[in-house]
C-alpha cells in the first residue's frame, strides 16, 4: 500500500486514537508494537506509525 506524505501528515495531525498508534524504535521493533498489532487484529484494524527516535 502506497501512502503519501500528505496522508502521513494528516495522521500525525489527528493524533493517536482507537485506530492510530505512534511508536518509536531504535534498532529493532519493540514488544509494544507487537501488542498493538494484536490489539488491532482483535478489533477492526488500525494504523501504526513507526519512527526512529534519535
mmJSON file of the N, C-alpha and C atoms, coordinates in Angstrom:
{"data_MODEL":{"atom_site":{
"group_PDB":["ATOM","ATOM","ATOM","ATOM","ATOM","ATOM","ATOM","ATOM","ATOM","ATOM","ATOM","ATOM","ATOM","ATOM","ATOM","ATOM","ATOM","ATOM","ATOM","ATOM","ATOM","ATOM","ATOM","ATOM","ATOM","ATOM","ATOM","ATOM","ATOM","ATOM","ATOM","ATOM","ATOM","ATOM","ATOM","ATOM","ATOM","ATOM","ATOM","ATOM","ATOM","ATOM","ATOM","ATOM","ATOM","ATOM","ATOM","ATOM","ATOM","ATOM","ATOM","ATOM","ATOM","ATOM","ATOM","ATOM","ATOM","ATOM","ATOM","ATOM","ATOM","ATOM","ATOM","ATOM","ATOM","ATOM","ATOM","ATOM","ATOM","ATOM","ATOM","ATOM","ATOM","ATOM","ATOM","ATOM","ATOM","ATOM","ATOM","ATOM","ATOM","ATOM","ATOM","ATOM","ATOM","ATOM","ATOM","ATOM","ATOM","ATOM","ATOM","ATOM","ATOM","ATOM","ATOM","ATOM","ATOM","ATOM","ATOM","ATOM","ATOM","ATOM","ATOM","ATOM","ATOM","ATOM","ATOM","ATOM","ATOM","ATOM","ATOM","ATOM","ATOM","ATOM","ATOM","ATOM","ATOM","ATOM","ATOM","ATOM","ATOM","ATOM","ATOM","ATOM","ATOM","ATOM","ATOM","ATOM","ATOM","ATOM","ATOM","ATOM","ATOM","ATOM","ATOM","ATOM","ATOM","ATOM","ATOM","ATOM","ATOM","ATOM","ATOM","ATOM","ATOM","ATOM","ATOM","ATOM","ATOM","ATOM","ATOM","ATOM","ATOM","ATOM","ATOM","ATOM","ATOM","ATOM","ATOM","ATOM","ATOM","ATOM"],
"id":[1,2,3,4,5,6,7,8,9,10,11,12,13,14,15,16,17,18,19,20,21,22,23,24,25,26,27,28,29,30,31,32,33,34,35,36,37,38,39,40,41,42,43,44,45,46,47,48,49,50,51,52,53,54,55,56,57,58,59,60,61,62,63,64,65,66,67,68,69,70,71,72,73,74,75,76,77,78,79,80,81,82,83,84,85,86,87,88,89,90,91,92,93,94,95,96,97,98,99,100,101,102,103,104,105,106,107,108,109,110,111,112,113,114,115,116,117,118,119,120,121,122,123,124,125,126,127,128,129,130,131,132,133,134,135,136,137,138,139,140,141,142,143,144,145,146,147,148,149,150,151,152,153,154,155,156,157,158,159,160,161,162],
"type_symbol":["N","C","C","N","C","C","N","C","C","N","C","C","N","C","C","N","C","C","N","C","C","N","C","C","N","C","C","N","C","C","N","C","C","N","C","C","N","C","C","N","C","C","N","C","C","N","C","C","N","C","C","N","C","C","N","C","C","N","C","C","N","C","C","N","C","C","N","C","C","N","C","C","N","C","C","N","C","C","N","C","C","N","C","C","N","C","C","N","C","C","N","C","C","N","C","C","N","C","C","N","C","C","N","C","C","N","C","C","N","C","C","N","C","C","N","C","C","N","C","C","N","C","C","N","C","C","N","C","C","N","C","C","N","C","C","N","C","C","N","C","C","N","C","C","N","C","C","N","C","C","N","C","C","N","C","C","N","C","C","N","C","C"],
"label_atom_id":["N","CA","C","N","CA","C","N","CA","C","N","CA","C","N","CA","C","N","CA","C","N","CA","C","N","CA","C","N","CA","C","N","CA","C","N","CA","C","N","CA","C","N","CA","C","N","CA","C","N","CA","C","N","CA","C","N","CA","C","N","CA","C","N","CA","C","N","CA","C","N","CA","C","N","CA","C","N","CA","C","N","CA","C","N","CA","C","N","CA","C","N","CA","C","N","CA","C","N","CA","C","N","CA","C","N","CA","C","N","CA","C","N","CA","C","N","CA","C","N","CA","C","N","CA","C","N","CA","C","N","CA","C","N","CA","C","N","CA","C","N","CA","C","N","CA","C","N","CA","C","N","CA","C","N","CA","C","N","CA","C","N","CA","C","N","CA","C","N","CA","C","N","CA","C","N","CA","C","N","CA","C","N","CA","C","N","CA","C"],
"label_alt_id":[null,null,null,null,null,null,null,null,null,null,null,null,null,null,null,null,null,null,null,null,null,null,null,null,null,null,null,null,null,null,null,null,null,null,null,null,null,null,null,null,null,null,null,null,null,null,null,null,null,null,null,null,null,null,null,null,null,null,null,null,null,null,null,null,null,null,null,null,null,null,null,null,null,null,null,null,null,null,null,null,null,null,null,null,null,null,null,null,null,null,null,null,null,null,null,null,null,null,null,null,null,null,null,null,null,null,null,null,null,null,null,null,null,null,null,null,null,null,null,null,null,null,null,null,null,null,null,null,null,null,null,null,null,null,null,null,null,null,null,null,null,null,null,null,null,null,null,null,null,null,null,null,null,null,null,null,null,null,null,null,null,null],
"label_comp_id":["UNK","UNK","UNK","UNK","UNK","UNK","UNK","UNK","UNK","UNK","UNK","UNK","UNK","UNK","UNK","UNK","UNK","UNK","UNK","UNK","UNK","UNK","UNK","UNK","UNK","UNK","UNK","UNK","UNK","UNK","UNK","UNK","UNK","UNK","UNK","UNK","UNK","UNK","UNK","UNK","UNK","UNK","UNK","UNK","UNK","UNK","UNK","UNK","UNK","UNK","UNK","UNK","UNK","UNK","UNK","UNK","UNK","UNK","UNK","UNK","UNK","UNK","UNK","UNK","UNK","UNK","UNK","UNK","UNK","UNK","UNK","UNK","UNK","UNK","UNK","UNK","UNK","UNK","UNK","UNK","UNK","UNK","UNK","UNK","UNK","UNK","UNK","UNK","UNK","UNK","UNK","UNK","UNK","UNK","UNK","UNK","UNK","UNK","UNK","UNK","UNK","UNK","UNK","UNK","UNK","UNK","UNK","UNK","UNK","UNK","UNK","UNK","UNK","UNK","UNK","UNK","UNK","UNK","UNK","UNK","UNK","UNK","UNK","UNK","UNK","UNK","UNK","UNK","UNK","UNK","UNK","UNK","UNK","UNK","UNK","UNK","UNK","UNK","UNK","UNK","UNK","UNK","UNK","UNK","UNK","UNK","UNK","UNK","UNK","UNK","UNK","UNK","UNK","UNK","UNK","UNK","UNK","UNK","UNK","UNK","UNK","UNK"],
"label_asym_id":["A","A","A","A","A","A","A","A","A","A","A","A","A","A","A","A","A","A","A","A","A","A","A","A","A","A","A","A","A","A","A","A","A","A","A","A","A","A","A","A","A","A","A","A","A","A","A","A","A","A","A","A","A","A","A","A","A","A","A","A","A","A","A","A","A","A","A","A","A","A","A","A","A","A","A","A","A","A","A","A","A","A","A","A","A","A","A","A","A","A","A","A","A","A","A","A","A","A","A","A","A","A","A","A","A","A","A","A","A","A","A","A","A","A","A","A","A","A","A","A","A","A","A","A","A","A","A","A","A","A","A","A","A","A","A","A","A","A","A","A","A","A","A","A","A","A","A","A","A","A","A","A","A","A","A","A","A","A","A","A","A","A"],
"label_entity_id":["1","1","1","1","1","1","1","1","1","1","1","1","1","1","1","1","1","1","1","1","1","1","1","1","1","1","1","1","1","1","1","1","1","1","1","1","1","1","1","1","1","1","1","1","1","1","1","1","1","1","1","1","1","1","1","1","1","1","1","1","1","1","1","1","1","1","1","1","1","1","1","1","1","1","1","1","1","1","1","1","1","1","1","1","1","1","1","1","1","1","1","1","1","1","1","1","1","1","1","1","1","1","1","1","1","1","1","1","1","1","1","1","1","1","1","1","1","1","1","1","1","1","1","1","1","1","1","1","1","1","1","1","1","1","1","1","1","1","1","1","1","1","1","1","1","1","1","1","1","1","1","1","1","1","1","1","1","1","1","1","1","1"],
"label_seq_id":[1,1,1,2,2,2,3,3,3,4,4,4,5,5,5,6,6,6,7,7,7,8,8,8,9,9,9,10,10,10,11,11,11,12,12,12,13,13,13,14,14,14,15,15,15,16,16,16,17,17,17,18,18,18,19,19,19,20,20,20,21,21,21,22,22,22,23,23,23,24,24,24,25,25,25,26,26,26,27,27,27,28,28,28,29,29,29,30,30,30,31,31,31,32,32,32,33,33,33,34,34,34,35,35,35,36,36,36,37,37,37,38,38,38,39,39,39,40,40,40,41,41,41,42,42,42,43,43,43,44,44,44,45,45,45,46,46,46,47,47,47,48,48,48,49,49,49,50,50,50,51,51,51,52,52,52,53,53,53,54,54,54],
"pdbx_PDB_ins_code":[null,null,null,null,null,null,null,null,null,null,null,null,null,null,null,null,null,null,null,null,null,null,null,null,null,null,null,null,null,null,null,null,null,null,null,null,null,null,null,null,null,null,null,null,null,null,null,null,null,null,null,null,null,null,null,null,null,null,null,null,null,null,null,null,null,null,null,null,null,null,null,null,null,null,null,null,null,null,null,null,null,null,null,null,null,null,null,null,null,null,null,null,null,null,null,null,null,null,null,null,null,null,null,null,null,null,null,null,null,null,null,null,null,null,null,null,null,null,null,null,null,null,null,null,null,null,null,null,null,null,null,null,null,null,null,null,null,null,null,null,null,null,null,null,null,null,null,null,null,null,null,null,null,null,null,null,null,null,null,null,null,null],
"Cartn_x":[0.847,0.0,0.889,0.714,1.463,0.751,1.521,0.978,1.715,0.976,1.596,2.065,2.946,3.422,2.251,1.331,0.165,-0.694,-0.844,-1.632,-0.963,0.349,1.087,0.971,1.115,0.986,-0.407,-1.429,-2.799,-2.977,-2.412,-2.469,-1.802,-0.652,0.075,-0.722,-1.311,-2.105,-3.295,-3.957,-5.125,-4.737,-3.512,-3.048,-3.501,-3.054,-3.401,-4.871,-5.404,-6.793,-7.005,-8.255,-8.584,-7.996,-7.706,-7.172,-5.839,-5.215,-3.908,-2.995,-1.806,-0.802,0.532,1.267,2.617,3.606,4.638,5.654,7.037,7.973,9.365,10.181,11.192,12.075,13.502,14.415,15.827,16.452,16.797,17.467,16.564,15.444,14.524,13.12,12.148,10.761,10.551,9.996,9.76,8.541,8.476,7.372,6.022,5.964,4.681,4.106,4.961,4.46,3.677,4.229,3.542,2.227,2.222,0.994,-0.07,0.357,-0.579,-1.121,-0.263,-0.718,-1.797,-1.549,-2.538,-3.843,-3.743,-4.943,-5.731,-5.04,-5.715,-6.36,-5.686,-6.244,-7.514,-7.594,-8.766,-9.908,-9.662,-10.713,-10.992,-10.902,-11.225,-10.022,-8.824,-7.626,-7.193,-6.153,-5.639,-4.354,-3.766,-2.53,-1.494,-0.301,0.819,1.846,2.192,3.216,4.48,5.498,6.74,7.813,8.476,9.556,10.773,11.862,13.12,13.384,13.59,13.912,15.408,15.85,17.295,17.841],
"Cartn_y":[-1.178,0.0,1.238,2.075,3.323,4.394,5.089,6.149,7.431,8.494,9.77,10.505,11.439,12.28,13.04,13.474,14.205,13.319,12.037,11.129,10.91,10.781,10.615,11.876,13.03,14.29,14.438,13.996,14.076,13.139,11.927,11.006,11.627,12.238,12.868,14.041,14.828,15.975,15.535,14.45,13.963,13.357,12.836,12.261,10.827,10.258,8.874,8.757,7.596,7.312,5.817,5.414,3.994,3.168,3.808,3.051,3.598,4.5,5.052,5.061,4.509,4.489,4.961,5.733,6.16,5.363,4.838,4.059,4.544,4.481,4.795,3.511,3.443,2.276,2.76,2.046,2.359,1.345,0.173,-0.819,-1.971,-2.147,-3.228,-2.835,-3.604,-3.344,-3.793,-2.911,-3.186,-4.074,-4.698,-5.595,-4.889,-3.628,-2.937,-2.769,-2.785,-2.737,-4.014,-5.152,-6.428,-6.48,-5.93,-5.897,-5.032,-3.933,-3.071,-3.779,-4.5,-5.272,-6.263,-6.981,-7.945,-7.251,-6.097,-5.357,-4.928,-4.444,-4.04,-5.242,-6.384,-7.588,-8.043,-7.803,-8.2,-7.198,-6.063,-5.065,-4.947,-3.763,-3.522,-3.021,-3.331,-2.867,-1.507,-0.996,0.307,0.617,1.727,2.195,2.422,1.878,2.112,2.934,4.09,4.946,4.714,4.133,3.812,4.797,5.39,6.329,5.988,6.519,6.272,7.457,7.145,8.182,8.374,9.594,9.887,9.972],
"Cartn_z":[0.0,0.0,0.0,-0.973,-1.041,-0.225,0.582,1.417,1.081,0.858,0.508,1.76,1.564,2.664,3.273,2.444,2.941,3.842,3.506,4.337,5.692,5.698,6.953,7.801,7.175,7.902,8.512,7.8,8.321,9.513,9.445,10.588,11.814,11.618,12.72,13.281,12.401,12.836,13.683,13.295,14.027,15.371,15.465,16.721,16.91,18.025,18.331,18.689,18.422,18.741,18.782,18.67,18.78,17.631,16.498,15.36,14.841,15.6,15.21,16.425,16.258,17.329,16.763,17.545,17.189,18.033,17.409,18.116,17.703,18.65,18.34,18.395,17.573,17.533,17.357,17.943,17.748,16.793,17.296,16.466,16.047,16.749,16.429,16.859,16.386,16.759,18.198,19.004,20.421,20.619,21.781,22.121,22.056,22.449,22.451,21.05,20.029,18.651,18.357,18.753,18.536,19.311,20.508,21.306,20.626,20.023,19.299,18.071,17.358,16.198,16.628,17.707,18.212,18.588,19.233,19.618,18.379,17.348,16.119,15.429,15.459,14.841,15.547,16.847,17.617,17.5,16.889,16.684,15.191,14.671,13.257,12.472,12.942,12.249,12.744,12.128,12.518,11.8,12.181,11.561,12.647,12.426,13.325,12.566,13.113,12.523,13.337,12.687,13.377,12.939,13.926,13.656,14.467,14.059,14.767,15.689,16.958,17.934,17.935,17.8,17.776,19.162],
"occupancy":[1.0,1.0,1.0,1.0,1.0,1.0,1.0,1.0,1.0,1.0,1.0,1.0,1.0,1.0,1.0,1.0,1.0,1.0,1.0,1.0,1.0,1.0,1.0,1.0,1.0,1.0,1.0,1.0,1.0,1.0,1.0,1.0,1.0,1.0,1.0,1.0,1.0,1.0,1.0,1.0,1.0,1.0,1.0,1.0,1.0,1.0,1.0,1.0,1.0,1.0,1.0,1.0,1.0,1.0,1.0,1.0,1.0,1.0,1.0,1.0,1.0,1.0,1.0,1.0,1.0,1.0,1.0,1.0,1.0,1.0,1.0,1.0,1.0,1.0,1.0,1.0,1.0,1.0,1.0,1.0,1.0,1.0,1.0,1.0,1.0,1.0,1.0,1.0,1.0,1.0,1.0,1.0,1.0,1.0,1.0,1.0,1.0,1.0,1.0,1.0,1.0,1.0,1.0,1.0,1.0,1.0,1.0,1.0,1.0,1.0,1.0,1.0,1.0,1.0,1.0,1.0,1.0,1.0,1.0,1.0,1.0,1.0,1.0,1.0,1.0,1.0,1.0,1.0,1.0,1.0,1.0,1.0,1.0,1.0,1.0,1.0,1.0,1.0,1.0,1.0,1.0,1.0,1.0,1.0,1.0,1.0,1.0,1.0,1.0,1.0,1.0,1.0,1.0,1.0,1.0,1.0,1.0,1.0,1.0,1.0,1.0,1.0],
"B_iso_or_equiv":[0.0,0.0,0.0,0.0,0.0,0.0,0.0,0.0,0.0,0.0,0.0,0.0,0.0,0.0,0.0,0.0,0.0,0.0,0.0,0.0,0.0,0.0,0.0,0.0,0.0,0.0,0.0,0.0,0.0,0.0,0.0,0.0,0.0,0.0,0.0,0.0,0.0,0.0,0.0,0.0,0.0,0.0,0.0,0.0,0.0,0.0,0.0,0.0,0.0,0.0,0.0,0.0,0.0,0.0,0.0,0.0,0.0,0.0,0.0,0.0,0.0,0.0,0.0,0.0,0.0,0.0,0.0,0.0,0.0,0.0,0.0,0.0,0.0,0.0,0.0,0.0,0.0,0.0,0.0,0.0,0.0,0.0,0.0,0.0,0.0,0.0,0.0,0.0,0.0,0.0,0.0,0.0,0.0,0.0,0.0,0.0,0.0,0.0,0.0,0.0,0.0,0.0,0.0,0.0,0.0,0.0,0.0,0.0,0.0,0.0,0.0,0.0,0.0,0.0,0.0,0.0,0.0,0.0,0.0,0.0,0.0,0.0,0.0,0.0,0.0,0.0,0.0,0.0,0.0,0.0,0.0,0.0,0.0,0.0,0.0,0.0,0.0,0.0,0.0,0.0,0.0,0.0,0.0,0.0,0.0,0.0,0.0,0.0,0.0,0.0,0.0,0.0,0.0,0.0,0.0,0.0,0.0,0.0,0.0,0.0,0.0,0.0],
"pdbx_formal_charge":[null,null,null,null,null,null,null,null,null,null,null,null,null,null,null,null,null,null,null,null,null,null,null,null,null,null,null,null,null,null,null,null,null,null,null,null,null,null,null,null,null,null,null,null,null,null,null,null,null,null,null,null,null,null,null,null,null,null,null,null,null,null,null,null,null,null,null,null,null,null,null,null,null,null,null,null,null,null,null,null,null,null,null,null,null,null,null,null,null,null,null,null,null,null,null,null,null,null,null,null,null,null,null,null,null,null,null,null,null,null,null,null,null,null,null,null,null,null,null,null,null,null,null,null,null,null,null,null,null,null,null,null,null,null,null,null,null,null,null,null,null,null,null,null,null,null,null,null,null,null,null,null,null,null,null,null,null,null,null,null,null,null],
"auth_seq_id":[1,1,1,2,2,2,3,3,3,4,4,4,5,5,5,6,6,6,7,7,7,8,8,8,9,9,9,10,10,10,11,11,11,12,12,12,13,13,13,14,14,14,15,15,15,16,16,16,17,17,17,18,18,18,19,19,19,20,20,20,21,21,21,22,22,22,23,23,23,24,24,24,25,25,25,26,26,26,27,27,27,28,28,28,29,29,29,30,30,30,31,31,31,32,32,32,33,33,33,34,34,34,35,35,35,36,36,36,37,37,37,38,38,38,39,39,39,40,40,40,41,41,41,42,42,42,43,43,43,44,44,44,45,45,45,46,46,46,47,47,47,48,48,48,49,49,49,50,50,50,51,51,51,52,52,52,53,53,53,54,54,54],
"auth_comp_id":["UNK","UNK","UNK","UNK","UNK","UNK","UNK","UNK","UNK","UNK","UNK","UNK","UNK","UNK","UNK","UNK","UNK","UNK","UNK","UNK","UNK","UNK","UNK","UNK","UNK","UNK","UNK","UNK","UNK","UNK","UNK","UNK","UNK","UNK","UNK","UNK","UNK","UNK","UNK","UNK","UNK","UNK","UNK","UNK","UNK","UNK","UNK","UNK","UNK","UNK","UNK","UNK","UNK","UNK","UNK","UNK","UNK","UNK","UNK","UNK","UNK","UNK","UNK","UNK","UNK","UNK","UNK","UNK","UNK","UNK","UNK","UNK","UNK","UNK","UNK","UNK","UNK","UNK","UNK","UNK","UNK","UNK","UNK","UNK","UNK","UNK","UNK","UNK","UNK","UNK","UNK","UNK","UNK","UNK","UNK","UNK","UNK","UNK","UNK","UNK","UNK","UNK","UNK","UNK","UNK","UNK","UNK","UNK","UNK","UNK","UNK","UNK","UNK","UNK","UNK","UNK","UNK","UNK","UNK","UNK","UNK","UNK","UNK","UNK","UNK","UNK","UNK","UNK","UNK","UNK","UNK","UNK","UNK","UNK","UNK","UNK","UNK","UNK","UNK","UNK","UNK","UNK","UNK","UNK","UNK","UNK","UNK","UNK","UNK","UNK","UNK","UNK","UNK","UNK","UNK","UNK","UNK","UNK","UNK","UNK","UNK","UNK"],
"auth_asym_id":["A","A","A","A","A","A","A","A","A","A","A","A","A","A","A","A","A","A","A","A","A","A","A","A","A","A","A","A","A","A","A","A","A","A","A","A","A","A","A","A","A","A","A","A","A","A","A","A","A","A","A","A","A","A","A","A","A","A","A","A","A","A","A","A","A","A","A","A","A","A","A","A","A","A","A","A","A","A","A","A","A","A","A","A","A","A","A","A","A","A","A","A","A","A","A","A","A","A","A","A","A","A","A","A","A","A","A","A","A","A","A","A","A","A","A","A","A","A","A","A","A","A","A","A","A","A","A","A","A","A","A","A","A","A","A","A","A","A","A","A","A","A","A","A","A","A","A","A","A","A","A","A","A","A","A","A","A","A","A","A","A","A"],
"auth_atom_id":["N","CA","C","N","CA","C","N","CA","C","N","CA","C","N","CA","C","N","CA","C","N","CA","C","N","CA","C","N","CA","C","N","CA","C","N","CA","C","N","CA","C","N","CA","C","N","CA","C","N","CA","C","N","CA","C","N","CA","C","N","CA","C","N","CA","C","N","CA","C","N","CA","C","N","CA","C","N","CA","C","N","CA","C","N","CA","C","N","CA","C","N","CA","C","N","CA","C","N","CA","C","N","CA","C","N","CA","C","N","CA","C","N","CA","C","N","CA","C","N","CA","C","N","CA","C","N","CA","C","N","CA","C","N","CA","C","N","CA","C","N","CA","C","N","CA","C","N","CA","C","N","CA","C","N","CA","C","N","CA","C","N","CA","C","N","CA","C","N","CA","C","N","CA","C","N","CA","C","N","CA","C","N","CA","C","N","CA","C"],
"pdbx_PDB_model_num":[1,1,1,1,1,1,1,1,1,1,1,1,1,1,1,1,1,1,1,1,1,1,1,1,1,1,1,1,1,1,1,1,1,1,1,1,1,1,1,1,1,1,1,1,1,1,1,1,1,1,1,1,1,1,1,1,1,1,1,1,1,1,1,1,1,1,1,1,1,1,1,1,1,1,1,1,1,1,1,1,1,1,1,1,1,1,1,1,1,1,1,1,1,1,1,1,1,1,1,1,1,1,1,1,1,1,1,1,1,1,1,1,1,1,1,1,1,1,1,1,1,1,1,1,1,1,1,1,1,1,1,1,1,1,1,1,1,1,1,1,1,1,1,1,1,1,1,1,1,1,1,1,1,1,1,1,1,1,1,1,1,1]
}}}
